[in-house]
Amino acid sequence: MLKLIWIVVSVILIILIFLRTPKNQGLASFSTKSNLLGSPSSAELFLNNLTIILMVSYFAFAFFFNFLS
């Protein structure tokens, strides 16, 4: 059961990482001035927090399964 949860967490984490938009847009960010020094939106902040929580839980499962075997 725990390994199934670990697999689901890893798949969701991979999807979240691939769905992220890149921050570095080159010189285009200077011309549009969009979010150059501003704070991230609430949706982006939620995705950042969710990614961090899933990463911590993934590594916790990895350490648990490593010490179990």
ChimeraX commands (.cxc) that place a marker at each C-alpha (Angstrom):
marker #1 position 0.00,0.00,0.00 radius 0.5
marker #1 position 2.80,2.42,0.87 radius 0.5
marker #1 position 4.64,1.64,-2.34 radius 0.5
marker #1 position 1.51,2.46,-4.32 radius 0.5
marker #1 position 1.28,5.85,-2.58 radius 0.5
marker #1 position 4.99,6.39,-3.30 radius 0.5
marker #1 position 4.46,5.65,-6.99 radius 0.5
marker #1 position 1.46,8.00,-7.19 radius 0.5
marker #1 position 3.44,10.77,-5.47 radius 0.5
marker #1 position 6.34,10.32,-7.87 radius 0.5
marker #1 position 4.07,10.42,-10.95 radius 0.5
marker #1 position 2.29,13.57,-9.73 radius 0.5
marker #1 position 5.64,15.16,-8.94 radius 0.5
marker #1 position 6.96,14.41,-12.43 radius 0.5
marker #1 position 3.83,15.87,-14.02 radius 0.5
marker #1 position 4.06,19.00,-11.87 radius 0.5
marker #1 position 7.69,19.56,-12.76 radius 0.5
marker #1 position 7.04,19.17,-16.48 radius 0.5
marker #1 position 4.04,21.52,-16.38 radius 0.5
marker #1 position 6.03,24.36,-14.84 radius 0.5
marker #1 position 6.80,27.28,-17.11 radius 0.5
marker #1 position 10.45,28.28,-17.32 radius 0.5
marker #1 position 11.38,31.47,-15.46 radius 0.5
marker #1 position 14.21,32.57,-17.73 radius 0.5
marker #1 position 12.79,34.09,-20.89 radius 0.5
marker #1 position 15.91,35.90,-22.01 radius 0.5
marker #1 position 15.61,39.48,-23.20 radius 0.5
marker #1 position 11.86,39.13,-23.68 radius 0.5
marker #1 position 11.32,39.57,-19.93 radius 0.5
marker #1 position 12.95,43.01,-20.08 radius 0.5
marker #1 position 10.73,44.20,-22.90 radius 0.5
marker #1 position 7.43,43.05,-21.39 radius 0.5
marker #1 position 8.35,43.71,-17.72 radius 0.5
marker #1 position 6.02,40.90,-16.60 radius 0.5
marker #1 position 6.76,39.63,-13.09 radius 0.5
marker #1 position 10.34,40.87,-13.30 radius 0.5
marker #1 position 10.62,41.65,-9.60 radius 0.5
marker #1 position 7.06,41.00,-8.50 radius 0.5
marker #1 position 5.84,38.28,-6.20 radius 0.5
marker #1 position 4.40,35.10,-7.68 radius 0.5
marker #1 position 0.66,34.78,-8.05 radius 0.5
marker #1 position -1.36,32.72,-5.61 radius 0.5
marker #1 position -1.67,29.82,-8.07 radius 0.5
marker #1 position 2.08,29.75,-8.63 radius 0.5
marker #1 position 2.68,29.95,-4.88 radius 0.5
marker #1 position 0.30,27.03,-4.35 radius 0.5
marker #1 position 2.12,24.99,-7.01 radius 0.5
marker #1 position 5.47,25.81,-5.41 radius 0.5
marker #1 position 4.23,24.67,-2.00 radius 0.5
marker #1 position 2.63,21.53,-3.45 radius 0.5
marker #1 position 5.85,20.64,-5.27 radius 0.5
marker #1 position 7.90,21.08,-2.09 radius 0.5
marker #1 position 5.48,18.98,-0.04 radius 0.5
marker #1 position 5.48,16.20,-2.64 radius 0.5
marker #1 position 9.28,16.27,-2.86 radius 0.5
marker #1 position 9.64,15.95,0.90 radius 0.5
marker #1 position 7.12,13.10,1.04 radius 0.5
marker #1 position 8.85,11.34,-1.88 radius 0.5
marker #1 position 12.22,11.48,-0.13 radius 0.5
marker #1 position 10.65,10.38,3.16 radius 0.5
marker #1 position 9.20,7.30,1.43 radius 0.5
marker #1 position 12.56,6.66,-0.27 radius 0.5
marker #1 position 14.44,6.77,3.04 radius 0.5
marker #1 position 11.79,4.60,4.70 radius 0.5
marker #1 position 11.96,1.94,1.98 radius 0.5
marker #1 position 15.77,2.08,1.99 radius 0.5
marker #1 position 15.98,1.43,5.72 radius 0.5
marker #1 position 13.26,-1.22,5.48 radius 0.5
marker #1 position 15.28,-3.42,3.15 radius 0.5
marker link #1:1,2 radius 0.2
marker link #1:2,3 radius 0.2
marker link #1:3,4 radius 0.2
marker link #1:4,5 radius 0.2
marker link #1:5,6 radius 0.2
marker link #1:6,7 radius 0.2
marker link #1:7,8 radius 0.2
marker link #1:8,9 radius 0.2
marker link #1:9,10 radius 0.2
marker link #1:10,11 radius 0.2
marker link #1:11,12 radius 0.2
marker link #1:12,13 radius 0.2
marker link #1:13,14 radius 0.2
marker link #1:14,15 radius 0.2
marker link #1:15,16 radius 0.2
marker link #1:16,17 radius 0.2
marker link #1:17,18 radius 0.2
marker link #1:18,19 radius 0.2
marker link #1:19,20 radius 0.2
marker link #1:20,21 radius 0.2
marker link #1:21,22 radius 0.2
marker link #1:22,23 radius 0.2
marker link #1:23,24 radius 0.2
marker link #1:24,25 radius 0.2
marker link #1:25,26 radius 0.2
marker link #1:26,27 radius 0.2
marker link #1:27,28 radius 0.2
marker link #1:28,29 radius 0.2
marker link #1:29,30 radius 0.2
marker link #1:30,31 radius 0.2
marker link #1:31,32 radius 0.2
marker link #1:32,33 radius 0.2
marker link #1:33,34 radius 0.2
marker link #1:34,35 radius 0.2
marker link #1:35,36 radius 0.2
marker link #1:36,37 radius 0.2
marker link #1:37,38 radius 0.2
marker link #1:38,39 radius 0.2
marker link #1:39,40 radius 0.2
marker link #1:40,41 radius 0.2
marker link #1:41,42 radius 0.2
marker link #1:42,43 radius 0.2
marker link #1:43,44 radius 0.2
marker link #1:44,45 radius 0.2
marker link #1:45,46 radius 0.2
marker link #1:46,47 radius 0.2
marker link #1:47,48 radius 0.2
marker link #1:48,49 radius 0.2
marker link #1:49,50 radius 0.2
marker link #1:50,51 radius 0.2
marker link #1:51,52 radius 0.2
marker link #1:52,53 radius 0.2
marker link #1:53,54 radius 0.2
marker link #1:54,55 radius 0.2
marker link #1:55,56 radius 0.2
marker link #1:56,57 radius 0.2
marker link #1:57,58 radius 0.2
marker link #1:58,59 radius 0.2
marker link #1:59,60 radius 0.2
marker link #1:60,61 radius 0.2
marker link #1:61,62 radius 0.2
marker link #1:62,63 radius 0.2
marker link #1:63,64 radius 0.2
marker link #1:64,65 radius 0.2
marker link #1:65,66 radius 0.2
marker link #1:66,67 radius 0.2
marker link #1:67,68 radius 0.2
marker link #1:68,69 radius 0.2
view
